[in-house]
């Protein structure tokens, strides 16, 4: 009897995740926060990249009323025109009373790179790529593809 219940539960869970679209807009109540250097990426672009990179099935398991995501991109061009970028994404719990983030990251990923002889535009593109890489890394640690 217990094995039938386990089988039925597994089938229901598989059906639920199979029916969930892989990439959809984040839920309306999703908490997405950005603390990036404006010279590398603006807050709206960073939040869009963060929201687009989190699949709907993550929001089904980690409810937007309990979890938020924070992105941070730092760096820039050195005196020798080397672009140095660090991008970090964190999944953080929300406090129940204030619906504010609590800085106790559940999952964190950091991606970094340096590109010698870069222009400001190339540095911004590198920053976007590193942020996407960090988002993908956090998502892959939460759900299987």
N, C-alpha and C positions, 0 to 999 in steps of 0.2 A: 504494500500500500504506500509506504514512504517513497519507494522508488518511482511510483506513478506520479506522486505529487511533485517530486523533484524534476521528473521529466516534463511534466506539464508546465512547471514554473520556468524551466530552461527554455522550452519552446515559446512561451509567452514573452520572455525577455528577448529572445532572438528575433521574434516577430516585431517587437516594439523597436529595437535598434535597426532592423532591416528597413522598416517603414520610415525611419527618421531621415530627412534629407541630410546629406553630408555637410554642405555649406549653405547656410541660410543667414539672414540678418539676425543679429543678436536680439534677444528678447528686449522689450521696451524698458523693463526695469533692470537691465543689466548694468552693473557698476563697472565702468571702464575709466581708469584714471591715467593721465599721462604727466610725467615729470621729465620732459626732454628739453635739450638745448634747442631753442628756436632756430638757431643758425643751421642745424642739421635736419630737423623735421618739425613741422608745426603740429600743435596738439590735435587738431581735427584730423589730419592725415594719419597721425600715429594711432588715434582711437579707431579710425576706420580700418586701418590695417590690422589692429588688434582684434576688433570685432569680427572682421571678415575671416580671420584665421582660426577662430574658435568654432568648431562645428556644432550643430544643434544637439548632437548626442551628448556633448559635454554638459550643456545646460540641462539636459534631462537628468543626469546623474548628480551634477553639482548645481543645485538650484540657485538662480540669480538673487533670490532673497537671502541667501546664506553666504554666497561667495562673490568676490569681485576680482578684477585683474588690473594690475598696475604695470605700465611700461615706462622705461627710462632709457633714453639714448643720449649719450654724452660723448664728447671728443671734439674734433675739428682739425684744422690744418696747422701744422707746426711751421716754424720759420723756414724750414727747408722744403715746404710744400708736400709734406707727407701727411696723408689723411689718416687719423687714428680714430677708430670708432669702437665704442662699447655699447651694446644693447642688452637690456635686462628686462625680463618679463616675470612677474610674480603672481601667483594665485593666492589671494589672502581672504581670510574669513571676515564677514561683516558682523559688527556687534548687533545684537538683537534689539537693543533699546534705541540706538541712534541710526541704525542702518549705515554706519560709517565703517571704513576699513579698520581692521585691527592688524598692526604690523607684526604678524606672526606668519610669515609665508608658509603655505602648505607645499607648494611646488615653486621652484625657481629655475630659470635658465638664463645663461649669459652667453652672448656671442660677441666676439671681438675680432678686429682685423686692422691692418695698416696697408695703405697703398701709396707708394712713393710717387712723386711727381703728379699728384692729383690736382684737379681744379676744384672749385667750390661745388659745382654741379656734380662732378664725379664723387665727391665726398658725401653729398646728400643722397645720391643713389646707393652708395655703399652703406650708409646709415639705414636706408629703407630695407635693403637686403639683409642686413644683420638683425634688424627688428623682426622681420619675417622669419628668419632662422630661429630666433629665440622663441617666438610664438609657436612655431611648429614643434620645437623641442618640448615645451611645456605640454602642449596638446598630446603629443605622442606618449608622454609619461602618464597621462590621465586615461586615455582610451586607445584601444588598438584599432588600426586602420582596417 
